[in-house]
């Protein structure tokens, strides 16, 4: 497994829906790799937390993760990636293009259940964490 992993929004949302604390699960794999986040993941995940206490807890836990900022270079990479993929008929949401570009820029894999990430050239995709 890659040493740096960027869990996509779908990871956090699906694990929480299944009654699993996604942050606890990530902590259980901390010896295998490091986990990072980025602004768009925090936004997508936290906006859906209805309970104010759960919202604050998610923000706090994201706050201690490695944060990959969205630099101009990442936005340019995302724009170029989207343009190339669109011309190949591989249109994926802009938010996911931004997540993919962030991971590519950082040399990170993306942990996700969204199959369209597998179409992003050069991106390492992890479908799930192995049981520890």
The first five atom37 places (N, CA, C, CB, O) and aatype in JSON, in Angstrom:
{
  "aatype": [20, 20, 20, 20, 20, 20, 20, 20, 20, 20, 20, 20, 20, 20, 20, 20, 20, 20, 20, 20, 20, 20, 20, 20, 20, 20, 20, 20, 20, 20, 20, 20, 20, 20, 20, 20, 20, 20, 20, 20, 20, 20, 20, 20, 20, 20, 20, 20, 20, 20, 20, 20, 20, 20, 20, 20, 20, 20, 20, 20, 20, 20, 20, 20, 20, 20, 20, 20, 20, 20, 20, 20, 20, 20, 20, 20, 20, 20, 20, 20, 20, 20, 20, 20, 20, 20, 20, 20, 20, 20, 20, 20, 20, 20, 20, 20, 20, 20, 20, 20, 20, 20, 20, 20, 20, 20, 20, 20, 20, 20, 20, 20, 20, 20, 20, 20, 20, 20, 20, 20, 20, 20, 20, 20, 20, 20, 20, 20, 20, 20, 20, 20],
  "atom_mask": [
    [1, 1, 1, 1, 1],
    [1, 1, 1, 1, 1],
    [1, 1, 1, 1, 1],
    [1, 1, 1, 1, 1],
    [1, 1, 1, 1, 1],
    [1, 1, 1, 1, 1],
    [1, 1, 1, 1, 1],
    [1, 1, 1, 1, 1],
    [1, 1, 1, 1, 1],
    [1, 1, 1, 1, 1],
    [1, 1, 1, 1, 1],
    [1, 1, 1, 1, 1],
    [1, 1, 1, 1, 1],
    [1, 1, 1, 1, 1],
    [1, 1, 1, 1, 1],
    [1, 1, 1, 1, 1],
    [1, 1, 1, 1, 1],
    [1, 1, 1, 1, 1],
    [1, 1, 1, 1, 1],
    [1, 1, 1, 1, 1],
    [1, 1, 1, 1, 1],
    [1, 1, 1, 1, 1],
    [1, 1, 1, 1, 1],
    [1, 1, 1, 1, 1],
    [1, 1, 1, 1, 1],
    [1, 1, 1, 1, 1],
    [1, 1, 1, 1, 1],
    [1, 1, 1, 1, 1],
    [1, 1, 1, 1, 1],
    [1, 1, 1, 1, 1],
    [1, 1, 1, 1, 1],
    [1, 1, 1, 1, 1],
    [1, 1, 1, 1, 1],
    [1, 1, 1, 1, 1],
    [1, 1, 1, 1, 1],
    [1, 1, 1, 1, 1],
    [1, 1, 1, 1, 1],
    [1, 1, 1, 1, 1],
    [1, 1, 1, 1, 1],
    [1, 1, 1, 1, 1],
    [1, 1, 1, 1, 1],
    [1, 1, 1, 1, 1],
    [1, 1, 1, 1, 1],
    [1, 1, 1, 1, 1],
    [1, 1, 1, 1, 1],
    [1, 1, 1, 1, 1],
    [1, 1, 1, 1, 1],
    [1, 1, 1, 1, 1],
    [1, 1, 1, 1, 1],
    [1, 1, 1, 1, 1],
    [1, 1, 1, 1, 1],
    [1, 1, 1, 1, 1],
    [1, 1, 1, 1, 1],
    [1, 1, 1, 1, 1],
    [1, 1, 1, 1, 1],
    [1, 1, 1, 1, 1],
    [1, 1, 1, 1, 1],
    [1, 1, 1, 1, 1],
    [1, 1, 1, 1, 1],
    [1, 1, 1, 1, 1],
    [1, 1, 1, 1, 1],
    [1, 1, 1, 1, 1],
    [1, 1, 1, 1, 1],
    [1, 1, 1, 1, 1],
    [1, 1, 1, 1, 1],
    [1, 1, 1, 1, 1],
    [1, 1, 1, 1, 1],
    [1, 1, 1, 1, 1],
    [1, 1, 1, 1, 1],
    [1, 1, 1, 1, 1],
    [1, 1, 1, 1, 1],
    [1, 1, 1, 1, 1],
    [1, 1, 1, 1, 1],
    [1, 1, 1, 1, 1],
    [1, 1, 1, 1, 1],
    [1, 1, 1, 1, 1],
    [1, 1, 1, 1, 1],
    [1, 1, 1, 1, 1],
    [1, 1, 1, 1, 1],
    [1, 1, 1, 1, 1],
    [1, 1, 1, 1, 1],
    [1, 1, 1, 1, 1],
    [1, 1, 1, 1, 1],
    [1, 1, 1, 1, 1],
    [1, 1, 1, 1, 1],
    [1, 1, 1, 1, 1],
    [1, 1, 1, 1, 1],
    [1, 1, 1, 1, 1],
    [1, 1, 1, 1, 1],
    [1, 1, 1, 1, 1],
    [1, 1, 1, 1, 1],
    [1, 1, 1, 1, 1],
    [1, 1, 1, 1, 1],
    [1, 1, 1, 1, 1],
    [1, 1, 1, 1, 1],
    [1, 1, 1, 1, 1],
    [1, 1, 1, 1, 1],
    [1, 1, 1, 1, 1],
    [1, 1, 1, 1, 1],
    [1, 1, 1, 1, 1],
    [1, 1, 1, 1, 1],
    [1, 1, 1, 1, 1],
    [1, 1, 1, 1, 1],
    [1, 1, 1, 1, 1],
    [1, 1, 1, 1, 1],
    [1, 1, 1, 1, 1],
    [1, 1, 1, 1, 1],
    [1, 1, 1, 1, 1],
    [1, 1, 1, 1, 1],
    [1, 1, 1, 1, 1],
    [1, 1, 1, 1, 1],
    [1, 1, 1, 1, 1],
    [1, 1, 1, 1, 1],
    [1, 1, 1, 1, 1],
    [1, 1, 1, 1, 1],
    [1, 1, 1, 1, 1],
    [1, 1, 1, 1, 1],
    [1, 1, 1, 1, 1],
    [1, 1, 1, 1, 1],
    [1, 1, 1, 1, 1],
    [1, 1, 1, 1, 1],
    [1, 1, 1, 1, 1],
    [1, 1, 1, 1, 1],
    [1, 1, 1, 1, 1],
    [1, 1, 1, 1, 1],
    [1, 1, 1, 1, 1],
    [1, 1, 1, 1, 1],
    [1, 1, 1, 1, 1],
    [1, 1, 1, 1, 1],
    [1, 1, 1, 1, 1],
    [1, 1, 1, 1, 1],
    [1, 1, 1, 1, 1]
  ],
  "atom_positions": [
    [[0.85, -1.18, 0.0], [0.0, 0.0, 0.0], [0.89, 1.24, 0.0], [-0.97, 0.0, 1.22], [1.97, 1.22, 0.6]],
    [[0.46, 2.29, -0.66], [1.18, 3.55, -0.69], [1.3, 4.11, 0.73], [0.48, 4.56, -1.62], [0.42, 3.89, 1.56]],
    [[2.39, 4.82, 0.98], [2.59, 5.35, 2.33], [1.66, 6.51, 2.66], [4.01, 5.78, 2.5], [1.38, 6.75, 3.83]],
    [[1.17, 7.24, 1.65], [0.24, 8.34, 1.89], [-1.07, 8.03, 1.17], [0.83, 9.7, 1.4], [-1.09, 7.75, -0.03]],
    [[-2.17, 8.09, 1.92], [-3.49, 7.75, 1.38], [-4.45, 8.9, 1.66], [-4.03, 6.41, 2.0], [-4.51, 9.41, 2.78]],
    [[-5.19, 9.29, 0.63], [-6.21, 10.33, 0.74], [-7.58, 9.66, 0.64], [-6.03, 11.43, -0.38], [-8.02, 9.34, -0.46]],
    [[-8.25, 9.45, 1.78], [-9.6, 8.88, 1.7], [-10.57, 9.88, 1.08], [-10.1, 8.47, 3.11], [-10.63, 11.04, 1.48]],
    [[-11.32, 9.42, 0.1], [-12.33, 10.24, -0.57], [-13.55, 10.38, 0.34], [-12.72, 9.62, -1.94], [-13.72, 9.62, 1.29]],
    [[-14.38, 11.35, 0.02], [-15.61, 11.58, 0.77], [-16.46, 10.33, 0.87], [-16.42, 12.69, 0.11], [-17.07, 10.07, 1.91]],
    [[-16.5, 9.54, -0.21], [-17.34, 8.33, -0.21], [-16.91, 7.35, 0.88], [-17.28, 7.65, -1.58], [-17.75, 6.63, 1.42]],
    [[-15.62, 7.32, 1.19], [-15.15, 6.43, 2.25], [-15.78, 6.84, 3.58], [-13.59, 6.47, 2.36], [-16.38, 6.02, 4.27]],
    [[-15.64, 8.12, 3.94], [-16.16, 8.6, 5.23], [-17.67, 8.45, 5.31], [-15.77, 10.06, 5.45], [-18.2, 8.01, 6.33]],
    [[-18.36, 8.81, 4.24], [-19.82, 8.77, 4.25], [-20.34, 7.34, 4.33], [-20.36, 9.46, 3.0], [-21.26, 7.06, 5.1]],
    [[-19.77, 6.44, 3.55], [-20.26, 5.05, 3.56], [-19.94, 4.36, 4.88], [-19.64, 4.26, 2.39], [-20.77, 3.61, 5.4]],
    [[-18.77, 4.59, 5.43], [-18.42, 3.95, 6.71], [-19.33, 4.47, 7.83], [-16.93, 4.2, 7.07], [-19.8, 3.69, 8.65]],
    [[-19.58, 5.78, 7.85], [-20.46, 6.34, 8.88], [-21.88, 5.78, 8.74], [-20.47, 7.88, 8.79], [-22.52, 5.5, 9.75]],
    [[-22.36, 5.63, 7.51], [-23.7, 5.06, 7.28], [-23.78, 3.62, 7.76], [-24.07, 5.14, 5.79], [-24.83, 3.15, 8.2]],
    [[-22.64, 2.92, 7.68], [-22.59, 1.52, 8.12], [-22.38, 1.39, 9.62], [-21.49, 0.77, 7.38], [-22.25, 0.28, 10.14]],
    [[-22.33, 2.52, 10.33], [-22.16, 2.5, 11.77], [-20.72, 2.33, 12.23], [-22.99, 1.42, 12.35], [-20.47, 2.05, 13.4]],
    [[-19.78, 2.51, 11.3], [-18.36, 2.39, 11.61], [-17.77, 3.79, 11.73], [-17.6, 1.55, 10.52], [-18.03, 4.64, 10.88]],
    [[-16.99, 4.03, 12.76], [-16.31, 5.32, 12.9], [-15.14, 5.32, 11.92], [-15.82, 5.56, 14.39], [-14.16, 4.6, 12.14]],
    [[-15.21, 6.09, 10.84], [-14.16, 6.04, 9.83], [-12.8, 6.47, 10.37], [-14.52, 6.91, 8.66], [-11.77, 5.94, 9.95]],
    [[-12.78, 7.41, 11.29], [-11.51, 7.88, 11.84], [-10.86, 6.81, 12.71], [-11.73, 9.16, 12.65], [-9.64, 6.66, 12.71]],
    [[-11.68, 6.08, 13.46], [-11.17, 4.97, 14.27], [-10.59, 3.89, 13.37], [-12.3, 4.39, 15.17], [-9.54, 3.32, 13.67]],
    [[-11.27, 3.61, 12.27], [-10.79, 2.62, 11.33], [-9.45, 3.05, 10.73], [-11.82, 2.39, 10.22], [-8.53, 2.24, 10.6]],
    [[-9.34, 4.31, 10.36], [-8.07, 4.81, 9.81], [-6.95, 4.7, 10.85], [-8.22, 6.28, 9.34], [-5.82, 4.32, 10.53]],
    [[-7.28, 5.04, 12.08], [-6.29, 4.95, 13.16], [-5.77, 3.53, 13.31], [-6.9, 5.43, 14.5], [-4.6, 3.33, 13.65]],
    [[-6.61, 2.55, 13.06], [-6.21, 1.15, 13.14], [-5.22, 0.74, 12.05], [-7.42, 0.28, 13.06], [-4.62, -0.33, 12.13]],
    [[-5.05, 1.59, 11.05], [-4.12, 1.3, 9.95], [-2.96, 2.29, 9.92], [-4.86, 1.32, 8.61], [-2.24, 2.39, 8.92]],
    [[-2.78, 3.03, 11.0], [-1.76, 4.09, 11.04], [-0.34, 3.55, 10.94], [-1.9, 4.89, 12.31], [0.56, 4.29, 10.54]],
    [[-0.11, 2.3, 11.29], [1.24, 1.74, 11.18], [1.58, 1.39, 9.73], [1.36, 0.49, 12.06], [2.75, 1.32, 9.38]],
    [[0.57, 1.18, 8.91], [0.78, 0.8, 7.51], [0.99, 2.0, 6.61], [-0.4, 0.0, 7.01], [1.77, 1.93, 5.65]],
    [[0.31, 3.11, 6.9], [0.4, 4.29, 6.04], [-0.08, 5.52, 6.79], [-0.43, 4.09, 4.75], [-0.63, 5.43, 7.89]],
    [[0.13, 6.67, 6.17], [-0.35, 7.93, 6.71], [-1.59, 8.33, 5.93], [0.74, 9.04, 6.65], [-1.69, 8.06, 4.73]],
    [[-2.52, 8.98, 6.6], [-3.75, 9.41, 5.96], [-3.8, 10.93, 5.91], [-4.98, 8.86, 6.7], [-3.44, 11.61, 6.87]],
    [[-4.24, 11.44, 4.78], [-4.32, 12.88, 4.56], [-5.73, 13.24, 4.13], [-3.29, 13.34, 3.49], [-6.53, 12.37, 3.79]],
    [[-6.02, 14.52, 4.17], [-7.29, 15.02, 3.67], [-7.05, 16.31, 2.91], [-8.29, 15.24, 4.84], [-5.93, 16.82, 2.85]],
    [[-8.11, 16.82, 2.32], [-8.04, 18.09, 1.6], [-9.36, 18.82, 1.81], [-7.74, 17.88, 0.07], [-10.34, 18.24, 2.28]],
    [[-9.38, 20.08, 1.45], [-10.55, 20.92, 1.72], [-11.85, 20.4, 1.15], [-10.31, 22.26, 1.19], [-12.88, 20.46, 1.82]],
    [[-11.82, 19.91, -0.08], [-13.07, 19.47, -0.71], [-13.64, 18.22, -0.02], [-12.85, 19.19, -2.2], [-14.86, 18.06, 0.05]],
    [[-12.77, 17.35, 0.48], [-13.26, 16.18, 1.23], [-13.91, 16.62, 2.53], [-12.1, 15.19, 1.52], [-15.0, 16.17, 2.87]],
    [[-13.24, 17.52, 3.26], [-13.81, 18.03, 4.51], [-15.16, 18.68, 4.25], [-12.86, 19.05, 5.17], [-16.12, 18.44, 4.99]],
    [[-15.25, 19.49, 3.21], [-16.51, 20.15, 2.86], [-17.61, 19.14, 2.54], [-16.31, 21.08, 1.68], [-18.72, 19.22, 3.08]],
    [[-17.31, 18.18, 1.66], [-18.32, 17.2, 1.24], [-18.81, 16.36, 2.42], [-17.76, 16.29, 0.16], [-20.0, 16.08, 2.53]],
    [[-17.89, 15.96, 3.28], [-18.27, 15.09, 4.4], [-19.01, 15.87, 5.49], [-17.03, 14.41, 5.0], [-20.07, 15.44, 5.95]],
    [[-18.46, 16.99, 5.88], [-19.04, 17.73, 7.01], [-20.38, 18.37, 6.69], [-18.07, 18.79, 7.47], [-21.23, 18.51, 7.57]],
    [[-20.59, 18.76, 5.45], [-21.87, 19.4, 5.11], [-23.05, 18.46, 5.33], [-21.86, 19.88, 3.66], [-24.17, 18.91, 5.54]],
    [[-22.81, 17.16, 5.29], [-23.87, 16.18, 5.45], [-24.12, 15.73, 6.88], [-23.57, 15.0, 4.62], [-25.04, 14.96, 7.13]],
    [[-23.32, 16.19, 7.81], [-23.52, 15.82, 9.22], [-24.65, 16.67, 9.78], [-22.21, 16.0, 10.06], [-24.5, 17.89, 9.9]],
    [[-25.74, 16.05, 10.11], [-26.91, 16.8, 10.6], [-26.78, 17.19, 12.07], [-28.17, 15.97, 10.41], [-27.19, 18.27, 12.47]],
    [[-26.2, 16.31, 12.86], [-26.06, 16.56, 14.29], [-24.87, 17.51, 14.52], [-25.85, 15.23, 15.06], [-23.76, 17.22, 14.09]],
    [[-25.11, 18.64, 15.2], [-24.03, 19.61, 15.43], [-22.83, 19.02, 16.18], [-24.56, 20.8, 16.19], [-21.69, 19.38, 15.92]],
    [[-23.1, 18.1, 17.12], [-22.01, 17.46, 17.85], [-21.17, 16.58, 16.94], [-22.56, 16.64, 19.01], [-19.94, 16.58, 17.03]],
    [[-21.82, 15.83, 16.08], [-21.11, 14.98, 15.12], [-20.35, 15.83, 14.11], [-22.1, 14.04, 14.39], [-19.23, 15.49, 13.72]],
    [[-20.95, 16.93, 13.7], [-20.28, 17.87, 12.79], [-18.97, 18.36, 13.42], [-21.22, 19.08, 12.45], [-17.93, 18.34, 12.77]],
    [[-19.03, 18.81, 14.66], [-17.83, 19.31, 15.35], [-16.79, 18.21, 15.52], [-18.2, 19.9, 16.72], [-15.59, 18.45, 15.37]],
    [[-17.25, 17.0, 15.85], [-16.32, 15.88, 16.04], [-15.6, 15.55, 14.73], [-17.07, 14.63, 16.57], [-14.4, 15.3, 14.74]],
    [[-16.32, 15.54, 13.62], [-15.69, 15.29, 12.32], [-14.68, 16.39, 12.0], [-16.77, 15.2, 11.2], [-13.57, 16.1, 11.56]],
    [[-15.06, 17.66, 12.23], [-14.13, 18.76, 11.97], [-12.86, 18.63, 12.81], [-14.8, 20.11, 12.26], [-11.75, 18.85, 12.32]],
    [[-13.02, 18.27, 14.09], [-11.86, 18.09, 14.96], [-10.96, 16.97, 14.46], [-12.31, 17.8, 16.4], [-9.74, 17.11, 14.45]],
    [[-11.54, 15.88, 14.05], [-10.74, 14.75, 13.58], [-10.06, 15.03, 12.25], [-11.61, 13.51, 13.45], [-8.93, 14.62, 12.03]],
    [[-10.75, 15.74, 11.37], [-10.09, 16.16, 10.13], [-8.94, 17.11, 10.45], [-11.11, 16.84, 9.17], [-7.91, 17.12, 9.77]],
    [[-9.12, 17.91, 11.5], [-8.12, 18.91, 11.88], [-6.78, 18.35, 12.31], [-8.65, 19.72, 12.97], [-5.78, 19.07, 12.29]],
    [[-6.74, 17.08, 12.68], [-5.46, 16.49, 13.09], [-4.84, 15.62, 11.99], [-5.65, 15.65, 14.35], [-3.76, 15.06, 12.17]],
    [[-5.52, 15.53, 10.87], [-4.97, 14.77, 9.74], [-3.98, 15.64, 8.96], [-6.11, 14.27, 8.8], [-4.01, 16.86, 9.08]],
    [[-3.13, 15.01, 8.19], [-2.27, 15.74, 7.27], [-3.2, 16.46, 6.29], [-1.25, 14.79, 6.52], [-4.1, 15.84, 5.72]],
    [[-2.98, 17.76, 6.1], [-3.85, 18.53, 5.22], [-3.11, 18.88, 3.94], [-4.36, 19.81, 5.92], [-2.03, 19.47, 3.99]],
    [[-3.68, 18.5, 2.81], [-3.1, 18.8, 1.51], [-3.85, 20.0, 0.93], [-3.18, 17.56, 0.54], [-4.99, 19.86, 0.49]],
    [[-3.23, 21.19, 0.94], [-3.93, 22.38, 0.47], [-4.12, 22.38, -1.04], [-3.17, 23.62, 0.88], [-3.37, 21.74, -1.78]],
    [[-5.12, 23.1, -1.49], [-5.43, 23.22, -2.92], [-4.67, 24.42, -3.49], [-6.97, 23.37, -3.16], [-5.18, 25.54, -3.52]],
    [[-3.46, 24.16, -3.95], [-2.63, 25.22, -4.52], [-3.05, 25.52, -5.96], [-1.14, 24.82, -4.46], [-3.85, 24.79, -6.54]],
    [[-2.5, 26.58, -6.52], [-2.75, 26.89, -7.92], [-2.31, 25.74, -8.82], [-2.04, 28.18, -8.33], [-2.96, 25.44, -9.82]],
    [[-1.19, 25.1, -8.46], [-0.7, 23.97, -9.26], [-1.71, 22.83, -9.28], [0.65, 23.46, -8.71], [-1.88, 22.17, -10.31]],
    [[-2.38, 22.6, -8.17], [-3.39, 21.53, -8.12], [-4.6, 21.92, -8.96], [-3.83, 21.26, -6.66], [-5.13, 21.08, -9.69]],
    [[-5.03, 23.17, -8.88], [-6.16, 23.61, -9.7], [-5.83, 23.51, -11.18], [-6.55, 25.04, -9.35], [-6.67, 23.09, -11.98]],
    [[-4.61, 23.87, -11.55], [-4.2, 23.75, -12.95], [-4.16, 22.29, -13.39], [-2.82, 24.39, -13.16], [-4.6, 21.94, -14.48]],
    [[-3.63, 21.44, -12.51], [-3.58, 20.01, -12.82], [-4.99, 19.45, -12.97], [-2.82, 19.23, -11.73], [-5.26, 18.67, -13.89]],
    [[-5.89, 19.85, -12.08], [-7.28, 19.38, -12.15], [-7.95, 19.84, -13.44], [-8.08, 19.89, -10.93], [-8.68, 19.08, -14.07]],
    [[-7.7, 21.07, -13.82], [-8.29, 21.62, -15.04], [-7.8, 20.85, -16.27], [-7.96, 23.11, -15.18], [-8.59, 20.47, -17.13]],
    [[-6.49, 20.63, -16.34], [-5.92, 19.88, -17.46], [-6.43, 18.44, -17.5], [-4.38, 19.89, -17.38], [-6.75, 17.91, -18.56]],
    [[-6.5, 17.83, -16.31], [-6.98, 16.45, -16.21], [-8.44, 16.35, -16.67], [-6.84, 15.94, -14.77], [-8.8, 15.45, -17.43]],
    [[-9.27, 17.27, -16.21], [-10.68, 17.26, -16.6], [-10.82, 17.46, -18.11], [-11.45, 18.36, -15.84], [-11.63, 16.79, -18.76]],
    [[-10.05, 18.37, -18.66], [-10.13, 18.66, -20.09], [-9.76, 17.42, -20.89], [-9.2, 19.84, -20.46], [-10.47, 17.05, -21.83]],
    [[-8.65, 16.78, -20.53], [-8.22, 15.57, -21.26], [-9.22, 14.43, -21.1], [-6.84, 15.11, -20.76], [-9.56, 13.77, -22.08]],
    [[-9.69, 14.19, -19.89], [-10.63, 13.09, -19.66], [-11.96, 13.33, -20.35], [-10.85, 12.89, -18.16], [-12.54, 12.41, -20.91]],
    [[-12.44, 14.57, -20.32], [-13.7, 14.9, -21.0], [-13.62, 14.56, -22.48], [-14.04, 16.38, -20.81], [-14.58, 14.04, -23.06]],
    [[-12.49, 14.86, -23.1], [-12.33, 14.59, -24.53], [-12.25, 13.11, -24.84], [-11.09, 15.28, -25.04], [-12.43, 12.7, -25.99]],
    [[-12.0, 12.3, -23.82], [-11.99, 10.85, -23.98], [-13.34, 10.24, -23.61], [-10.88, 10.22, -23.12], [-13.51, 9.03, -23.63]],
    [[-14.3, 11.1, -23.27], [-15.62, 10.62, -22.88], [-15.69, 10.16, -21.43], [-16.04, 9.51, -23.77], [-16.64, 9.48, -21.05]],
    [[-14.69, 10.51, -20.62], [-14.64, 10.11, -19.21], [-14.92, 11.33, -18.33], [-13.24, 9.49, -18.86], [-14.01, 11.92, -17.76]],
    [[-16.19, 11.68, -18.24], [-16.6, 12.86, -17.49], [-16.93, 12.44, -16.06], [-17.81, 13.56, -18.16], [-17.86, 11.68, -15.83]],
    [[-16.14, 12.95, -15.11], [-16.41, 12.68, -13.7], [-16.61, 14.0, -12.97], [-15.25, 11.85, -13.05], [-16.16, 15.04, -13.46]],
    [[-17.26, 13.98, -11.82], [-17.55, 15.23, -11.12], [-16.29, 16.06, -10.85], [-18.26, 14.94, -9.8], [-15.22, 15.52, -10.59]],
    [[-16.44, 17.37, -10.93], [-15.32, 18.28, -10.7], [-14.71, 18.09, -9.32], [-15.77, 19.72, -10.88], [-13.5, 18.2, -9.15]],
    [[-15.55, 17.81, -8.33], [-15.01, 17.6, -6.98], [-14.06, 16.4, -6.96], [-16.16, 17.38, -5.96], [-13.02, 16.44, -6.3]],
    [[-14.41, 15.36, -7.68], [-13.57, 14.17, -7.71], [-12.3, 14.39, -8.53], [-14.35, 12.98, -8.27], [-11.25, 13.82, -8.22]],
    [[-12.39, 15.21, -9.57], [-11.2, 15.58, -10.33], [-10.24, 16.33, -9.41], [-11.58, 16.45, -11.57], [-9.03, 16.1, -9.46]],
    [[-10.77, 17.23, -8.59], [-9.94, 17.99, -7.66], [-9.28, 17.07, -6.63], [-10.77, 19.07, -6.95], [-8.1, 17.24, -6.31]],
    [[-10.02, 16.11, -6.13], [-9.46, 15.14, -5.17], [-8.35, 14.33, -5.86], [-10.57, 14.2, -4.62], [-7.28, 14.13, -5.28]],
    [[-8.61, 13.88, -7.07], [-7.61, 13.1, -7.8], [-6.36, 13.92, -8.07], [-8.2, 12.59, -9.14], [-5.24, 13.43, -7.89]],
    [[-6.51, 15.18, -8.49], [-5.37, 16.04, -8.76], [-4.57, 16.3, -7.48], [-5.83, 17.38, -9.37], [-3.34, 16.34, -7.52]],
    [[-5.26, 16.46, -6.38], [-4.58, 16.65, -5.09], [-3.76, 15.43, -4.73], [-5.61, 16.95, -3.97], [-2.61, 15.55, -4.31]],
    [[-4.34, 14.25, -4.9], [-3.63, 13.01, -4.61], [-2.43, 12.83, -5.54], [-4.57, 11.81, -4.72], [-1.34, 12.47, -5.09]],
    [[-2.64, 13.07, -6.81], [-1.54, 12.94, -7.78], [-0.4, 13.89, -7.43], [-2.05, 13.22, -9.21], [0.77, 13.5, -7.48]],
    [[-0.72, 15.12, -7.09], [0.3, 16.12, -6.75], [1.1, 15.7, -5.52], [-0.34, 17.49, -6.52], [2.3, 15.96, -5.44]],
    [[0.44, 15.06, -4.57], [1.09, 14.66, -3.31], [1.71, 13.26, -3.38], [0.09, 14.7, -2.18], [2.4, 12.84, -2.46]],
    [[1.47, 12.54, -4.48], [1.96, 11.16, -4.57], [1.19, 10.22, -3.67], [3.42, 11.11, -4.23], [1.74, 9.24, -3.17]],
    [[-0.08, 10.52, -3.47], [-0.94, 9.72, -2.59], [-1.88, 8.83, -3.39], [-1.75, 10.63, -1.65], [-2.2, 9.12, -4.54]],
    [[-2.3, 7.75, -2.77], [-3.36, 6.91, -3.31], [-4.69, 7.47, -2.81], [-3.18, 5.39, -2.9], [-4.73, 8.17, -1.8]],
    [[-5.78, 7.16, -3.51], [-7.12, 7.56, -3.07], [-7.85, 6.31, -2.58], [-7.91, 8.26, -4.22], [-7.94, 5.31, -3.29]],
    [[-8.37, 6.4, -1.36], [-9.2, 5.34, -0.79], [-10.64, 5.71, -1.08], [-8.95, 5.16, 0.76], [-11.14, 6.7, -0.56]],
    [[-11.32, 4.91, -1.92], [-12.66, 5.28, -2.37], [-13.46, 4.08, -2.83], [-12.58, 6.29, -3.49], [-12.91, 3.04, -3.2]],
    [[-14.77, 4.23, -2.79], [-15.65, 3.22, -3.37], [-16.19, 3.69, -4.72], [-16.81, 2.91, -2.41], [-16.93, 2.95, -5.38]],
    [[-15.83, 4.9, -5.13], [-16.28, 5.45, -6.41], [-15.41, 4.9, -7.54], [-16.23, 7.0, -6.39], [-14.22, 5.18, -7.62]],
    [[-16.02, 4.11, -8.42], [-15.29, 3.43, -9.49], [-14.68, 4.39, -10.5], [-16.19, 2.48, -10.2], [-13.67, 4.06, -11.13]],
    [[-15.26, 5.57, -10.68], [-14.74, 6.46, -11.72], [-13.31, 6.95, -11.43], [-15.65, 7.65, -11.88], [-12.63, 7.39, -12.36]],
    [[-12.85, 6.89, -10.19], [-11.47, 7.26, -9.88], [-10.48, 6.35, -10.61], [-11.22, 7.21, -8.37], [-9.35, 6.75, -10.9]],
    [[-10.91, 5.13, -10.89], [-10.03, 4.17, -11.58], [-9.72, 4.59, -13.02], [-10.67, 2.78, -11.58], [-8.8, 4.05, -13.63]],
    [[-10.47, 5.53, -13.55], [-10.23, 6.02, -14.91], [-9.2, 7.15, -14.96], [-11.53, 6.5, -15.52], [-8.79, 7.57, -16.05]],
    [[-8.8, 7.65, -13.81], [-7.86, 8.78, -13.78], [-6.45, 8.25, -14.03], [-7.94, 9.54, -12.41], [-5.94, 7.44, -13.26]],
    [[-5.81, 8.71, -15.11], [-4.48, 8.21, -15.46], [-3.44, 8.48, -14.37], [-4.01, 8.85, -16.76], [-3.3, 9.6, -13.88]],
    [[-2.73, 7.43, -14.0], [-1.65, 7.56, -13.03], [-2.07, 7.56, -11.57], [-0.91, 8.78, -13.29], [-1.22, 7.6, -10.69]],
    [[-3.36, 7.51, -11.31], [-3.84, 7.56, -9.93], [-3.93, 6.15, -9.34], [-5.22, 8.24, -9.86], [-4.53, 5.26, -9.92]],
    [[-3.31, 5.97, -8.18], [-3.45, 4.7, -7.46], [-4.74, 4.76, -6.65], [-2.23, 4.42, -6.53], [-4.97, 5.71, -5.91]],
    [[-5.58, 3.74, -6.8], [-6.87, 3.69, -6.13], [-6.92, 2.46, -5.23], [-8.03, 3.68, -7.15], [-6.57, 1.36, -5.64]],
    [[-7.38, 2.69, -4.0], [-7.55, 1.6, -3.04], [-9.05, 1.49, -2.77], [-6.74, 1.86, -1.71], [-9.69, 2.47, -2.39]],
    [[-9.6, 0.31, -2.97], [-11.03, 0.1, -2.79], [-11.45, -0.06, -1.35], [-11.46, -1.08, -3.55], [-12.57, 0.31, -0.99]],
    [[-10.57, -0.6, -0.54], [-10.9, -0.78, 0.88], [-9.62, -1.04, 1.65], [-11.91, -1.95, 1.08], [-8.59, -1.39, 1.07]],
    [[-9.71, -0.87, 2.95], [-8.57, -1.16, 3.81], [-8.6, -2.64, 4.17], [-8.6, -0.26, 5.09], [-9.66, -3.2, 4.45]],
    [[-7.46, -3.26, 4.17], [-7.37, -4.66, 4.55], [-7.58, -4.8, 6.05], [-6.02, -5.26, 4.14], [-7.13, -3.95, 6.82]],
    [[-8.25, -5.85, 6.46], [-8.48, -6.09, 7.89], [-7.14, -6.25, 8.6], [-9.37, -7.34, 8.12], [-6.24, -6.94, 8.12]],
    [[-7.05, -5.59, 9.73], [-5.78, -5.67, 10.48], [-5.88, -6.62, 11.65], [-5.37, -4.3, 10.97], [-4.91, -6.8, 12.38]]
  ]
}
